[in-house]
Amino acid sequence: MKHSKGYIQNYAGDADVLFGGDENLYFQTKKEKASPYNLSYLAAWNLRPRYEDPYVPVQPKPGEPKRNAVLIILCILMVALITVFALSYFVVMPDYTALFQKVGQGEGGTDKAIALDDVINSTMRKLAIGAADMDTAELDFYTDCLENIDSLGIAFMIGYYAMPVAVILTLIIALYVLVKALMGISTRMKRKKFTYIILLQLLFSLLGIVSGFVWSGVPVAEFLSYLTGSATTLVVGIGYFIILGIEVLALILSFFAYKSKAQVMREAQMKADEINRKNLELYNRRLGPNAVVGNN
């Protein structure tokens, strides 16, 4: 016979506990225990359908570590970087896309823009793989640096050849980051970061700046005048500053492109705890006051 805990005192001294549970106690009086049907009752009790607890806590399930919003911004930045290179190569808005400016070498004594096309065509002309039909007088990088580079010292050879290498590698990395960011948005990928590759891209751009400094012939003590545009020979153009600004911004955003493993697990645990709390409330509300929980 089943009785709730609230009525235990009614049977005190006249009953023995037979079964126990979280919500109920089950007693038999001496008269019930002496009944000839007691053994059959106990056998039937032991064979009864048991109430199994349907509540199973939800386990934490880590989500995707990527942040799509940051990856989209990285894509936009890389497209902007490639656009600046393209505009510089096709000499569109040279005042804003030029990599360097030759001070007082333009018409009327104005600064002459040295765009990407000058660097690429000069290199191709020197390596005899293109631009053979171009007038070398129009190629400032070729005339000033590459034409007689074989007679210069090894330091100047490295400095001048570093210019086209740095520019080309910067552009290649921009394409690589763009493709990887697009893949990260559209597919499920393992945790990856763009920090190191974008840092490498920034270093290549800085190498191009240093190569331009070798070209300018400005003393080392006047390096800031080369950067700020107060040098009298060659200065850094607005286009290169735009490229550096994009790369610095992309480098900062790359730290937030993917969440850390600890943060992913912490968010998954918080989500699982919230689901379990709601499920437990519904479960307790559904159970009656005398429900049997688990096997006894």
Residue frames relative to the residue before (quaternion, step in Angstrom):
aa qw qx qy qz dx dy dz
M 1.0000 0.0000 0.0000 0.0000 0.00 0.00 0.00
K 0.2941 -0.7789 0.5366 0.1372 3.58 -0.91 0.94
H 0.0276 0.7753 -0.6298 0.0384 3.53 -1.01 0.88
S 0.4644 -0.6832 0.4845 0.2878 3.57 -1.01 0.76
K 0.6868 -0.5046 0.3358 0.4012 3.56 -1.22 0.39
G 0.6227 0.5871 -0.3413 0.3886 3.57 1.04 -0.66
Y 0.7489 0.3585 -0.2039 0.5187 3.60 1.21 -0.34
I 0.2774 0.7841 -0.5148 0.2078 3.59 1.13 0.48
Q 0.6484 0.5525 -0.3392 0.3989 3.58 0.93 -0.83
N 0.5810 0.5951 -0.3828 0.4022 3.65 1.13 -0.43
Y 0.7561 0.3483 -0.1893 0.5207 3.56 1.17 -0.48
A 0.3568 0.7576 -0.4881 0.2461 3.57 1.22 0.11
G 0.8181 0.2121 -0.1893 0.4999 3.54 -0.86 0.99
D 0.7567 0.3494 -0.2046 0.5132 3.57 1.15 -0.30
A 0.7531 0.3002 -0.1824 0.5562 3.60 1.26 0.06
D 0.2824 -0.7285 0.6018 0.1656 3.52 -1.29 0.53
V 0.4729 -0.6556 0.4989 0.3126 3.57 -1.04 0.76
L 0.1828 -0.7964 0.5708 0.0806 3.52 -0.81 1.06
F 0.7940 0.0319 0.0139 0.6069 3.58 0.95 -0.93
G 0.1057 -0.7895 0.6003 0.0715 3.56 -1.17 0.52
G 0.0195 -0.7898 0.6130 -0.0057 3.56 -1.16 0.63
D 0.7082 -0.4527 0.3181 0.4385 3.55 -1.27 0.00
E 0.7998 0.2803 -0.1266 0.5154 3.59 0.99 -0.79
N 0.7976 0.2511 -0.0990 0.5394 3.62 1.18 -0.45
L 0.1735 -0.7175 0.6568 0.1538 3.49 -1.38 0.39
Y 0.2238 -0.7838 0.5722 0.0906 3.55 -0.99 0.88
F 0.0932 -0.8129 0.5745 -0.0215 3.54 -0.72 1.21
Q 0.1004 -0.7197 0.6754 0.1255 3.47 -1.42 0.34
T 0.3834 -0.7006 0.5494 0.2456 3.54 -0.95 0.88
K 0.6727 -0.4830 0.3623 0.4276 3.56 -1.30 0.22
K 0.6269 0.5387 -0.3368 0.4510 3.57 1.08 -0.71
E 0.6677 0.4890 -0.3015 0.4735 3.56 0.99 -0.84
K 0.6540 0.5126 -0.3205 0.4547 3.56 1.02 -0.70
A 0.6783 0.4809 -0.2851 0.4768 3.58 1.20 -0.58
S 0.4827 0.6816 -0.4366 0.3344 3.58 1.25 -0.15
P 0.5127 -0.6446 0.4649 0.3248 3.65 -1.04 0.74
Y 0.6712 0.4925 -0.3041 0.4630 3.58 1.22 -0.36
N 0.4150 0.7513 -0.4476 0.2511 3.55 1.27 -0.04
L 0.6565 0.5132 -0.3220 0.4494 3.57 0.95 -0.86
S 0.6396 0.5090 -0.3253 0.4754 3.56 1.04 -0.76
Y 0.6307 0.5369 -0.3230 0.4579 3.56 1.06 -0.78
L 0.6722 0.4911 -0.3001 0.4657 3.55 0.95 -0.91
A 0.6373 0.5178 -0.3318 0.4643 3.58 1.04 -0.78
A 0.6570 0.4933 -0.3092 0.4790 3.56 0.98 -0.84
W 0.6203 0.5504 -0.3383 0.4448 3.58 1.04 -0.76
N 0.6922 0.4794 -0.2793 0.4615 3.56 0.91 -0.91
L 0.7010 0.4390 -0.2645 0.4960 3.58 1.17 -0.48
R 0.4252 0.7265 -0.4602 0.2823 3.58 1.26 -0.05
P 0.5600 -0.5646 0.4642 0.3901 3.64 -1.17 0.39
R 0.3098 -0.7652 0.5394 0.1659 3.54 -0.78 1.02
Y 0.3989 -0.6916 0.5474 0.2507 3.54 -1.07 0.72
E 0.1740 -0.7993 0.5709 0.0702 3.53 -0.54 1.20
D 0.4923 -0.6651 0.4813 0.2891 3.54 -0.98 0.86
P 0.2667 -0.7993 0.5155 0.1558 3.61 -0.52 1.10
Y 0.5738 0.6100 -0.3850 0.3879 3.59 1.19 -0.25
V 0.0386 0.7756 -0.6258 0.0731 3.55 -0.64 1.19
P 0.4212 -0.7248 0.4753 0.2670 3.63 -0.53 1.09
V 0.4472 -0.6730 0.5277 0.2619 3.54 -1.07 0.80
Q 0.3411 -0.7434 0.5417 0.1939 3.55 -0.89 0.96
P 0.5772 -0.5923 0.4185 0.3753 3.62 -1.05 0.65
K 0.1015 -0.7805 0.6161 0.0315 3.55 -0.95 0.93
P 0.3334 -0.7708 0.5015 0.2077 3.60 -0.27 1.21
G 0.3315 -0.7461 0.5480 0.1820 3.55 -1.01 0.85
E 0.7221 -0.3968 0.3202 0.4676 3.53 -1.30 -0.26
P 0.3926 -0.7410 0.4882 0.2420 3.61 -0.82 0.90
K 0.5830 0.6172 -0.3817 0.3653 3.59 1.14 -0.43
R 0.2581 -0.7104 0.6316 0.1728 3.51 -1.32 0.51
N 0.3368 -0.7945 0.4691 0.1878 3.55 -0.18 1.28
A 0.6136 0.5634 -0.3587 0.4212 3.59 1.01 -0.74
V 0.6705 0.4846 -0.2979 0.4763 3.58 0.96 -0.87
L 0.6427 0.5208 -0.3261 0.4575 3.58 1.00 -0.78
I 0.6284 0.5249 -0.3354 0.4660 3.58 1.03 -0.72
I 0.6515 0.5029 -0.3164 0.4717 3.59 0.97 -0.84
L 0.6239 0.5294 -0.3378 0.4651 3.59 1.04 -0.74
C 0.6212 0.5309 -0.3379 0.4670 3.58 1.02 -0.76
I 0.6581 0.5108 -0.3074 0.4599 3.56 0.92 -0.92
L 0.6577 0.5124 -0.3118 0.4557 3.58 0.96 -0.85
M 0.6674 0.4884 -0.3108 0.4685 3.59 0.95 -0.81
V 0.6131 0.5226 -0.3455 0.4813 3.59 1.07 -0.68
A 0.6414 0.5152 -0.3222 0.4685 3.59 0.99 -0.82
L 0.6443 0.5233 -0.3219 0.4554 3.59 1.00 -0.84
I 0.6621 0.4945 -0.2975 0.4781 3.57 0.92 -0.92
T 0.6270 0.5456 -0.3286 0.4486 3.58 1.06 -0.76
V 0.6379 0.5193 -0.3268 0.4653 3.57 0.99 -0.83
F 0.6446 0.5085 -0.3188 0.4736 3.60 0.97 -0.82
A 0.6617 0.5105 -0.3092 0.4539 3.58 0.93 -0.89
L 0.6638 0.4944 -0.3060 0.4704 3.58 0.92 -0.88
S 0.6461 0.5120 -0.3196 0.4672 3.56 1.06 -0.77
Y 0.6569 0.5128 -0.3205 0.4503 3.60 0.97 -0.76
F 0.7470 0.3646 -0.2062 0.5163 3.57 0.98 -0.83
V 0.4259 -0.7452 0.4281 0.2828 3.58 1.34 0.36
V 0.3121 0.7096 -0.5522 0.3069 3.55 0.77 1.11
M 0.8257 -0.0390 -0.0448 0.5609 3.58 -0.76 1.09
P 0.0302 -0.8651 0.5004 0.0168 3.61 0.73 1.03
D 0.5948 0.5794 -0.3786 0.4088 3.59 1.07 -0.57
Y 0.7643 0.3476 -0.1781 0.5132 3.60 1.16 -0.58
T 0.7458 0.3810 -0.2188 0.5008 3.60 1.20 -0.31
A 0.4647 0.6845 -0.4491 0.3374 3.62 1.23 -0.05
L 0.4516 -0.6844 0.5037 0.2720 3.55 -1.06 0.78
F 0.7938 0.0483 0.0001 0.6063 3.57 1.08 -0.77
Q 0.2274 -0.7330 0.6204 0.1618 3.51 -1.38 0.23
K 0.2545 -0.7318 0.6115 0.1605 3.56 -0.92 1.00
V 0.3936 -0.7663 0.4630 0.2086 3.53 -0.48 1.25
G 0.8717 0.0505 -0.0630 0.4833 3.55 -0.86 1.07
Q 0.5425 0.6404 -0.3944 0.3741 3.62 1.16 0.37
G 0.5821 0.5823 -0.3813 0.4203 3.58 1.26 -0.01
E 0.7281 -0.3894 0.3101 0.4713 3.52 -1.33 -0.16
G 0.8316 0.1592 -0.1485 0.5109 3.54 -0.97 0.90
G 0.6360 -0.5673 0.3244 0.4104 3.55 1.17 0.50
T 0.4452 0.6780 -0.4668 0.3524 3.59 1.23 0.33
D 0.6228 -0.5278 0.4133 0.4035 3.55 -1.28 0.24
K 0.3045 -0.7538 0.5607 0.1568 3.56 -1.03 0.87
A 0.3820 -0.7406 0.5101 0.2128 3.57 -0.76 1.07
I 0.1574 -0.7448 0.6430 0.0840 3.55 -1.00 0.94
A 0.0966 -0.8343 0.5426 0.0124 3.55 -0.17 1.30
L 0.7349 -0.4223 0.2981 0.4390 3.54 -1.34 0.05
D 0.6073 0.5748 -0.3701 0.4048 3.60 1.01 -0.70
D 0.6190 0.5457 -0.3487 0.4443 3.60 1.06 -0.71
V 0.6757 0.4947 -0.2939 0.4608 3.59 0.89 -0.92
I 0.6928 0.4768 -0.2860 0.4593 3.59 0.85 -0.96
N 0.6948 0.4706 -0.2866 0.4622 3.60 0.80 -0.96
S 0.6214 0.5318 -0.3466 0.4593 3.60 1.03 -0.68
T 0.6619 0.4997 -0.3033 0.4692 3.58 0.96 -0.86
M 0.6547 0.5036 -0.3131 0.4688 3.58 0.95 -0.86
R 0.6405 0.5189 -0.3258 0.4630 3.58 1.00 -0.78
K 0.6646 0.5017 -0.3075 0.4606 3.59 0.94 -0.85
L 0.7259 0.4131 -0.2344 0.4974 3.59 0.99 -0.82
A 0.3918 -0.7572 0.4447 0.2744 3.59 1.33 0.04
I 0.5078 0.6207 -0.4476 0.3956 3.56 0.93 0.91
G 0.8118 -0.0546 0.0156 0.5811 3.58 1.20 0.31
A 0.7707 0.3723 -0.2815 0.4338 3.56 -1.41 0.03
A 0.2929 0.7877 -0.4975 0.2149 3.56 1.16 0.58
D 0.6930 0.4842 -0.2797 0.4551 3.57 1.13 -0.59
M 0.5531 0.6205 -0.3928 0.3933 3.60 1.24 -0.01
D 0.4931 -0.6396 0.5048 0.3049 3.53 -1.15 0.69
T 0.4338 -0.7270 0.4681 0.2533 3.58 -0.64 1.09
A 0.5671 0.5996 -0.3894 0.4089 3.57 1.17 -0.41
E 0.6629 0.4929 -0.2966 0.4792 3.57 1.23 -0.44
L 0.6620 0.4718 -0.2936 0.5030 3.56 1.28 -0.24
D 0.2404 -0.8179 0.5084 0.1213 3.57 -0.02 1.29
F 0.6568 0.5086 -0.3287 0.4493 3.61 0.90 -0.82
Y 0.6457 0.5071 -0.3213 0.4719 3.58 1.05 -0.73
T 0.6948 0.4861 -0.2820 0.4489 3.57 0.84 -1.00
D 0.7440 0.4302 -0.2317 0.4557 3.58 0.84 -0.95
C 0.8265 0.2813 -0.0899 0.4793 3.58 0.96 -0.84
L 0.8161 0.3483 -0.1616 0.4319 3.57 0.62 -1.12
E 0.5629 0.6418 -0.4039 0.3288 3.60 1.03 -0.61
N 0.8056 0.1713 -0.0762 0.5621 3.59 0.88 -0.89
I 0.2337 0.8242 -0.4939 0.1484 3.56 1.13 0.56
D 0.6048 0.5872 -0.3635 0.3966 3.60 1.11 -0.61
S 0.6914 0.4678 -0.2803 0.4739 3.58 1.15 -0.52
L 0.5835 0.5753 -0.3683 0.4392 3.58 1.32 -0.06
G 0.6358 -0.5349 0.3934 0.3936 3.55 -1.25 0.18
I 0.6877 -0.4944 0.3454 0.4042 3.54 -1.30 0.33
A 0.6104 0.5604 -0.3573 0.4309 3.58 1.06 -0.68
F 0.6789 0.4660 -0.2968 0.4836 3.60 0.95 -0.83
M 0.6119 0.5457 -0.3567 0.4478 3.60 1.01 -0.70
I 0.6646 0.4857 -0.3024 0.4806 3.58 0.93 -0.89
G 0.6642 0.5276 -0.3028 0.4345 3.55 0.93 -0.94
Y 0.7130 0.4500 -0.2700 0.4649 3.59 0.88 -0.90
Y 0.6896 0.4636 -0.2960 0.4711 3.60 0.89 -0.85
A 0.5569 0.6065 -0.3942 0.4082 3.59 1.20 -0.37
M 0.5630 0.6304 -0.3811 0.3746 3.58 1.15 -0.58
P 0.7411 0.3825 -0.2615 0.4858 3.66 0.56 -1.00
V 0.6141 0.5490 -0.3563 0.4411 3.60 1.05 -0.71
A 0.6653 0.5048 -0.3043 0.4582 3.59 0.92 -0.91
V 0.6651 0.5068 -0.3086 0.4534 3.59 0.92 -0.88
I 0.6820 0.4880 -0.2970 0.4566 3.58 0.86 -0.96
L 0.6740 0.4847 -0.3061 0.4658 3.60 0.91 -0.86
T 0.6004 0.5478 -0.3588 0.4590 3.61 1.06 -0.66
L 0.6723 0.4885 -0.2897 0.4749 3.58 0.96 -0.89
I 0.6430 0.5205 -0.3262 0.4574 3.61 0.98 -0.80
I 0.6574 0.4978 -0.3114 0.4722 3.58 0.94 -0.85
A 0.6110 0.5446 -0.3547 0.4520 3.60 1.03 -0.71
L 0.6557 0.4922 -0.3060 0.4839 3.60 0.97 -0.83
Y 0.6448 0.5283 -0.3189 0.4511 3.59 0.99 -0.83
V 0.6722 0.4853 -0.2987 0.4728 3.59 0.88 -0.94
L 0.6234 0.5435 -0.3383 0.4489 3.60 1.01 -0.77
V 0.6763 0.4823 -0.2951 0.4721 3.59 0.89 -0.93
K 0.6713 0.5026 -0.2997 0.4549 3.59 0.91 -0.89
A 0.6464 0.5104 -0.3206 0.4679 3.58 1.00 -0.78
L 0.6427 0.5086 -0.3203 0.4751 3.59 1.00 -0.79
M 0.6462 0.5019 -0.3170 0.4796 3.59 0.99 -0.78
G 0.6475 0.5262 -0.3198 0.4490 3.59 1.00 -0.77
I 0.6540 0.5040 -0.3187 0.4655 3.59 1.09 -0.64
S 0.7897 0.3924 -0.1750 0.4378 3.56 0.80 -1.05
T 0.7823 0.2705 -0.1487 0.5410 3.62 1.12 -0.38
R 0.5059 -0.5951 0.5185 0.3479 3.54 -1.34 0.27
M 0.0011 -0.8164 0.5741 -0.0625 3.53 -0.59 1.20
K 0.5526 -0.5530 0.4897 0.3860 3.50 -1.28 0.30
R 0.6564 -0.5372 0.3575 0.3909 3.52 -1.24 0.49
K 0.0852 0.7843 -0.6056 0.1038 3.55 -0.71 1.13
K 0.2040 -0.7635 0.5989 0.1294 3.52 -1.20 0.50
F 0.3614 -0.7282 0.5454 0.2042 3.52 -1.19 0.65
T 0.3806 0.7775 -0.4546 0.2096 3.56 1.28 -0.10
Y 0.7224 0.4611 -0.2737 0.4367 3.58 0.70 -1.05
I 0.6820 0.4852 -0.3067 0.4532 3.59 0.90 -0.85
I 0.6560 0.4817 -0.3200 0.4850 3.62 1.04 -0.71
L 0.5988 0.5380 -0.3578 0.4732 3.59 1.10 -0.63
L 0.6385 0.5129 -0.3207 0.4759 3.58 1.01 -0.82
Q 0.6243 0.5379 -0.3299 0.4605 3.58 1.04 -0.78
L 0.6543 0.5073 -0.3054 0.4704 3.58 0.96 -0.87
L 0.6460 0.5184 -0.3217 0.4587 3.59 1.00 -0.79
F 0.6348 0.5132 -0.3354 0.4703 3.59 1.03 -0.71
S 0.6341 0.5180 -0.3325 0.4680 3.59 1.01 -0.74
L 0.6497 0.4992 -0.3134 0.4801 3.56 1.01 -0.80
L 0.5951 0.5496 -0.3588 0.4636 3.58 1.13 -0.62
G 0.6329 0.5207 -0.3271 0.4705 3.58 1.06 -0.74
I 0.6153 0.5358 -0.3370 0.4698 3.57 1.08 -0.74
V 0.6622 0.4976 -0.3005 0.4728 3.59 0.95 -0.89
S 0.6348 0.5248 -0.3324 0.4594 3.58 0.99 -0.78
G 0.6410 0.5095 -0.3180 0.4779 3.56 1.05 -0.77
F 0.6148 0.5448 -0.3440 0.4548 3.57 1.11 -0.66
V 0.6206 0.5152 -0.3366 0.4858 3.59 1.07 -0.73
W 0.6385 0.5299 -0.3151 0.4607 3.58 1.01 -0.83
S 0.6659 0.5427 -0.3129 0.4052 3.61 0.92 -0.86
G 0.3181 -0.7696 0.4964 0.2452 3.58 1.12 -0.61
V 0.4136 0.7080 -0.4716 0.3244 3.59 1.24 0.28
P 0.5237 -0.6266 0.4577 0.3516 3.65 -0.94 0.72
V 0.6371 -0.5561 0.3775 0.3773 3.53 -1.17 0.64
A 0.6394 0.5482 -0.3307 0.4258 3.58 1.02 -0.77
E 0.7261 0.3971 -0.2321 0.5111 3.60 1.21 -0.43
F 0.2149 0.8099 -0.5188 0.1693 3.57 1.13 0.60
L 0.6379 0.5348 -0.3374 0.4396 3.60 0.99 -0.75
S 0.6232 0.5284 -0.3506 0.4578 3.59 1.05 -0.65
Y 0.6048 0.5406 -0.3386 0.4768 3.59 1.17 -0.59
L 0.6926 0.4660 -0.2758 0.4765 3.58 1.03 -0.78
T 0.7424 0.4368 -0.2258 0.4551 3.56 0.92 -0.90
G 0.5484 -0.6543 0.3818 0.3542 3.60 1.25 -0.08
S 0.5588 0.6182 -0.3921 0.3897 3.60 1.20 0.24
A 0.4640 0.6603 -0.4626 0.3671 3.60 1.26 0.08
T 0.4572 -0.7148 0.4730 0.2373 3.59 -1.19 0.54
T 0.6894 0.4516 -0.2933 0.4845 3.62 1.20 0.04
L 0.7869 -0.1596 0.1765 0.5694 3.58 0.30 -1.28
V 0.0503 -0.7932 0.6068 0.0037 3.57 -0.99 0.88
V 0.6035 -0.5542 0.4300 0.3791 3.54 -1.29 0.37
G 0.3808 -0.7432 0.5118 0.2017 3.56 -0.95 0.94
I 0.6688 -0.4996 0.3677 0.4098 3.54 -1.31 0.32
G 0.6031 0.5881 -0.3563 0.4043 3.59 1.03 -0.72
Y 0.6688 0.4873 -0.3052 0.4714 3.57 0.98 -0.82
F 0.6320 0.5155 -0.3395 0.4687 3.59 1.05 -0.68
I 0.6179 0.5274 -0.3442 0.4707 3.60 1.05 -0.69
I 0.6462 0.5165 -0.3155 0.4648 3.58 0.97 -0.87
L 0.6626 0.4969 -0.3038 0.4710 3.60 0.91 -0.89
G 0.6478 0.5218 -0.3212 0.4527 3.59 0.97 -0.80
I 0.6425 0.5101 -0.3210 0.4733 3.58 0.99 -0.82
E 0.6795 0.4980 -0.2965 0.4499 3.58 0.90 -0.88
V 0.6374 0.5108 -0.3356 0.4693 3.60 0.99 -0.74
L 0.6541 0.5005 -0.3109 0.4744 3.59 0.95 -0.85
A 0.6531 0.5032 -0.3124 0.4719 3.59 0.98 -0.82
L 0.6268 0.5351 -0.3365 0.4555 3.59 1.04 -0.75
I 0.6528 0.5040 -0.3160 0.4691 3.60 0.96 -0.83
L 0.6857 0.4850 -0.2856 0.4615 3.58 0.91 -0.90
S 0.5915 0.5988 -0.3736 0.3898 3.58 1.10 -0.61
F 0.5855 0.5743 -0.3724 0.4343 3.60 1.19 -0.49
F 0.7502 0.3771 -0.1988 0.5054 3.59 1.16 -0.56
A 0.4080 0.7349 -0.4658 0.2764 3.61 1.24 0.11
Y 0.7904 0.1218 -0.0521 0.5981 3.60 1.11 -0.69
K 0.4490 -0.6743 0.5222 0.2666 3.53 -1.07 0.78
S 0.5287 -0.6089 0.4771 0.3494 3.55 -1.18 0.49
K 0.6417 -0.5381 0.3799 0.3930 3.56 -1.22 0.46
A 0.6343 0.5292 -0.3317 0.4556 3.60 1.02 -0.75
Q 0.6641 0.4964 -0.3100 0.4653 3.59 0.96 -0.81
V 0.6298 0.5293 -0.3351 0.4593 3.59 1.00 -0.77
M 0.6796 0.4756 -0.2914 0.4765 3.59 0.92 -0.88
R 0.6362 0.5279 -0.3333 0.4533 3.59 1.01 -0.75
E 0.6627 0.4881 -0.3040 0.4798 3.59 0.95 -0.83
A 0.6418 0.5164 -0.3265 0.4636 3.60 1.01 -0.78
Q 0.6522 0.5107 -0.3144 0.4637 3.59 1.01 -0.81
M 0.6474 0.5130 -0.3184 0.4651 3.60 0.96 -0.82
K 0.6550 0.5027 -0.3115 0.4703 3.58 0.98 -0.80
A 0.6576 0.4965 -0.3100 0.4743 3.59 0.96 -0.86
D 0.6384 0.5251 -0.3325 0.4540 3.63 0.97 -0.77
E 0.6545 0.5073 -0.3161 0.4630 3.59 0.96 -0.79
I 0.6494 0.5016 -0.3138 0.4777 3.59 0.99 -0.84
N 0.6621 0.5085 -0.3050 0.4582 3.58 0.95 -0.88
R 0.6323 0.5327 -0.3390 0.4489 3.59 1.00 -0.74
K 0.6758 0.4797 -0.2903 0.4784 3.58 0.92 -0.88
N 0.6561 0.5099 -0.3147 0.4589 3.58 0.96 -0.85
L 0.6564 0.5117 -0.3139 0.4569 3.58 1.00 -0.80
E 0.6220 0.5295 -0.3429 0.4639 3.58 1.04 -0.69
L 0.6656 0.4873 -0.2990 0.4796 3.58 0.95 -0.86
Y 0.6489 0.5310 -0.3127 0.4464 3.55 1.01 -0.81
N 0.6801 0.4759 -0.2882 0.4774 3.59 0.90 -0.90
R 0.6411 0.5204 -0.3241 0.4617 3.57 1.08 -0.67
R 0.6646 0.5118 -0.2958 0.4570 3.55 1.10 -0.72
L 0.6476 0.5250 -0.3284 0.4439 3.61 1.06 -0.68
G 0.4129 -0.6857 0.5424 0.2553 3.56 -1.09 0.70
P 0.6700 -0.5200 0.3399 0.4064 3.60 -1.22 0.28
N 0.7578 0.3488 -0.1937 0.5163 3.64 1.14 -0.55
A 0.3491 0.7559 -0.4983 0.2416 3.61 1.19 0.36
V 0.3964 -0.6930 0.5547 0.2344 3.54 -1.15 0.72
V 0.1415 -0.7977 0.5838 0.0535 3.57 -0.70 1.09
G 0.8344 0.1019 -0.1084 0.5307 3.56 -0.65 1.11
N 0.6158 -0.5324 0.4301 0.3904 3.55 -1.36 -0.06
N 0.2314 -0.7762 0.5744 0.1185 3.56 -0.95 0.90
